[in-house]
């Protein structure tokens, strides 16, 4: 194992010989795997393009992040900058390195989009992202090449399983009563929390957003009939209004809850409201403002 990591360090150092020339380029590619990136992009997809695709992508990203967090705990592999002091820590990273979460997320996110729309231009973007995002993590000194391989493999498995079972699961859950759907929306994230080997901040965030997302889906299916408008200016209005409220919740509650205890409980509430806003509250606001009408 040490020989593999030593070889990985050689690869990282080879890439970093071009620092700081390409720092900004790779930092931008790395940003596409961050929480903030998905907070900005997923609402745009869901509110302005396709609620079906946006919501399913959010659930897939959350499940993928959950699996990645568990895998990191199991392997507990150091990052390059922790393993060898010669490695530059160009970007901040915490936790284990194997598998690469950015690589895994790139596979499932861009892979799902391309599989759904089957557009040659989107496939081209997907190819660029599947190469550039993982390489950015090596260049930035936060992953070994083997971490990328682990991310590719686990991401592909997650994507294939989701594509295979998403529709059968939707068909199954749609036959349940409203009460059962609401109950399952609460219980499924709770089950994930129970079986998680460690409930750190990442896990709490995942469980919270997933709870709000699933509850919001159930409520929206029963009480809303939101359809994405064909009007460009209304799409823009939906995004601006929705994202302002989203960040009011995301940032505002963070500041409001900062000194409140237990911190884990308030973090869970905050992220649950983020998920609920994504799938229910924002579409409800859009329908009340008649922004869903062409």
C-alpha positions in Angstrom: 0.0 0.0 0.0 2.8 2.4 0.8 4.4 1.8 -2.6 1.1 2.8 -4.3 0.8 5.9 -2.2 4.4 6.8 -2.9 3.7 6.5 -6.6 0.7 8.6 -6.1 2.8 11.4 -4.5 5.1 11.4 -7.5 2.0 11.9 -9.7 0.7 14.8 -7.5 4.1 16.5 -7.4 4.4 16.2 -11.2 1.1 18.0 -11.6 2.0 20.6 -9.0 5.1 21.6 -10.8 2.8 23.8 -12.9 1.5 25.7 -9.8 0.5 28.5 -9.6 0.0 28.8 -13.3 -3.1 26.6 -13.4 -4.3 27.1 -9.9 -7.4 29.1 -10.8 -8.4 26.8 -13.6 -8.4 23.7 -11.4 -9.9 25.5 -8.5 -12.9 26.4 -10.8 -13.2 22.8 -11.9 -13.0 21.6 -8.3 -15.8 24.1 -7.4 -18.2 22.2 -9.6 -18.2 19.4 -6.9 -18.9 21.7 -4.0 -22.0 22.2 -1.9 -22.4 25.8 -3.1 -22.2 24.8 -6.7 -25.2 22.4 -6.3 -27.1 25.0 -4.2 -26.9 27.3 -7.2 -27.3 24.8 -10.1 -29.9 22.2 -8.9 -32.6 24.9 -8.2 -32.1 26.2 -11.7 -32.6 22.8 -13.2 -35.7 22.0 -11.0 -37.4 25.4 -11.1 -36.5 26.5 -14.6 -36.0 23.4 -16.7 -37.4 20.2 -15.3 -38.6 19.5 -11.7 -38.5 15.8 -12.4 -34.8 15.9 -13.4 -33.8 18.5 -10.7 -35.4 16.6 -7.8 -34.1 13.2 -8.9 -30.6 14.7 -9.3 -30.8 16.2 -5.8 -31.8 12.8 -4.3 -29.0 11.0 -6.3 -26.4 13.6 -5.2 -27.5 13.2 -1.5 -27.4 9.4 -1.6 -24.1 9.5 -3.4 -22.6 11.8 -0.8 -23.9 9.6 2.0 -22.2 6.5 0.5 -19.0 8.4 -0.2 -18.9 9.6 3.4 -19.2 6.1 4.7 -16.6 4.8 2.3 -14.2 7.5 3.5 -14.7 6.4 7.1 -14.1 2.8 6.2 -10.9 3.3 4.2 -9.6 6.2 6.4 -6.9 7.0 3.9 -4.8 10.2 4.4 -4.7 12.9 1.8 -1.5 13.7 -0.1 -0.7 16.9 1.8 -1.1 14.9 5.0 1.1 12.0 3.7 4.0 14.0 2.3 4.9 17.6 3.4 6.3 18.3 -0.1 2.7 18.4 -1.4 1.1 21.8 -1.7 -2.3 22.2 0.0 -3.8 24.5 -2.6 -7.4 23.8 -1.6 -8.8 23.0 1.8 -10.1 19.5 2.4 -11.1 17.4 5.4 -11.7 13.8 6.1 -10.4 10.7 4.4 -9.3 10.8 0.7 -10.5 7.4 -0.6 -12.7 7.5 -2.6 -12.7 11.0 -4.2 -16.1 12.6 -3.6 -15.7 15.1 -6.4 -14.9 12.3 -8.9 -17.8 10.2 -7.6 -20.2 13.1 -7.8 -19.0 14.1 -11.3 -19.8 10.6 -12.5 -23.3 10.5 -11.1 -24.3 14.1 -11.8 -23.1 14.5 -15.4 -23.7 10.9 -16.1 -27.4 11.1 -15.1 -27.9 14.3 -17.1 -26.4 12.8 -20.2 -28.4 9.6 -19.8 -31.6 11.5 -19.4 -31.3 14.0 -22.2 -29.0 12.0 -24.6 -27.6 15.2 -26.2 -24.2 15.0 -28.0 -23.2 18.4 -26.7 -24.1 17.4 -23.1 -22.1 14.2 -23.6 -19.2 16.3 -24.6 -19.5 18.5 -21.5 -19.8 15.3 -19.4 -16.5 13.9 -20.9 -14.7 17.2 -20.1 -16.0 17.2 -16.5 -15.2 13.5 -15.9 -11.6 14.3 -16.8 -11.1 17.8 -15.5 -12.8 17.6 -12.1 -10.8 14.5 -11.0 -7.5 15.9 -12.3 -8.2 19.1 -10.4 -8.2 17.2 -7.2 -4.8 15.7 -7.9 -3.4 19.1 -8.9 -4.8 20.7 -5.8 -3.0 18.1 -3.6 -6.1 16.6 -2.0 -6.3 13.2 -3.7 -4.1 10.4 -4.9 -4.7 8.8 -8.3 -6.1 5.7 -6.6 -8.7 8.0 -4.9 -10.0 9.0 -8.3 -10.2 5.3 -9.4 -12.3 4.6 -6.3 -14.5 7.6 -7.1 -15.0 6.4 -10.7 -16.0 2.9 -9.7 -18.3 3.8 -6.8 -19.9 6.6 -8.8 -20.6 4.3 -11.7 -22.1 1.7 -9.4 -24.3 4.4 -7.8 -25.4 5.7 -11.2 -26.3 2.3 -12.6 -28.3 1.3 -9.5 -30.2 4.6 -9.5 -31.1 4.3 -13.2 -32.2 0.8 -12.7 -34.4 1.2 -9.6 -35.6 4.8 -9.7 -38.7 4.2 -11.7 -39.7 0.9 -10.1 -39.4 2.7 -6.7 -41.4 5.7 -7.8 -44.1 3.3 -9.2 -44.2 1.5 -5.8 -44.3 4.6 -3.6 -47.0 6.2 -5.8 -49.4 3.4 -4.9 -49.1 4.2 -1.2 -51.5 6.5 0.6 -50.5 10.1 1.4 -50.0 9.3 5.1 -47.7 6.3 4.2 -45.7 8.4 1.8 -45.3 11.1 4.4 -44.2 8.6 7.0 -41.7 6.9 4.7 -40.3 10.4 3.8 -39.4 10.8 7.5 -38.4 7.2 8.2 -36.0 6.7 5.3 -33.6 9.5 6.3 -33.9 8.4 9.9 -32.9 4.8 8.9 -29.8 6.2 7.1 -28.9 8.1 10.2 -29.2 5.0 12.4 -27.0 2.8 10.2 -24.4 5.5 9.6 -21.2 4.6 11.5 -20.7 8.2 12.5 -23.1 11.2 12.6 -20.7 14.1 11.8 -21.7 17.4 10.3 -21.8 16.0 6.7 -24.1 13.2 7.7 -26.4 15.5 9.6 -26.6 17.8 6.6 -27.4 14.9 4.2 -30.1 13.5 6.4 -31.6 16.9 6.9 -31.8 17.9 3.3 -33.0 14.5 2.3 -35.8 14.7 4.9 -37.0 18.1 3.7 -36.7 17.0 0.1 -38.7 13.9 0.4 -41.4 15.5 2.6 -41.6 18.4 0.1 -42.1 15.9 -2.8 -45.0 14.3 -1.0 -46.6 17.6 -0.1 -46.1 19.0 -3.6 -47.6 16.0 -5.3 -50.7 16.4 -3.2 -51.2 20.1 -2.9 -49.3 21.7 -5.9 -49.5 21.5 -9.7 -46.3 23.4 -10.4 -45.2 23.4 -14.1 -42.1 25.2 -15.4 -43.2 28.2 -17.5 -42.1 28.7 -21.0 -41.6 32.4 -20.4 -37.9 33.3 -20.1 -38.5 36.3 -17.8 -40.7 34.2 -15.5 -38.0 31.5 -15.4 -35.5 34.2 -14.3 -38.0 35.6 -11.8 -38.5 32.1 -10.3 -34.8 31.5 -10.0 -34.0 34.9 -8.4 -36.9 34.7 -5.9 -36.3 31.1 -5.1 -32.6 31.4 -4.6 -32.9 34.5 -2.5 -35.2 32.7 -0.1 -33.0 29.6 -0.2 -29.9 31.5 0.8 -31.9 33.4 3.5 -32.6 30.0 5.0 -29.1 28.6 4.4 -27.1 31.6 5.6 -29.6 33.3 7.8 -30.4 30.3 9.9 -26.7 29.5 10.2 -26.1 32.9 11.8 -29.2 32.6 13.9 -28.4 29.1 15.2 -24.6 29.6 15.6 -24.6 29.7 19.5 -27.7 27.5 20.0 -27.3 24.0 21.5 -27.4 21.1 20.7 -25.8 22.3 17.5 -26.5 19.0 15.7 -30.3 19.5 16.1 -30.3 23.0 14.8 -28.1 22.0 11.9 -30.6 19.3 11.0 -33.5 21.8 11.2 -31.6 24.2 8.9 -30.8 21.7 6.3 -34.3 20.1 6.4 -35.8 23.6 5.6 -33.4 23.9 2.7 -34.7 20.6 1.3 -38.3 21.6 2.0 -37.8 24.9 0.2 -36.3 23.2 -2.8 -39.2 20.8 -3.5 -42.2 22.5 -1.9 -42.0 26.0 -0.5 -40.4 27.6 -3.6 -42.8 26.0 -6.1 -45.7 27.1 -3.8 -44.4 30.7 -3.9 -44.1 30.5 -7.7 -47.7 29.3 -8.1 -49.0 32.0 -5.8 -47.2 34.6 -7.8 -48.5 32.9 -11.0 -44.9 32.5 -12.3 -45.7 29.0 -13.4 -48.1 30.2 -16.0 -46.9 30.9 -19.6 
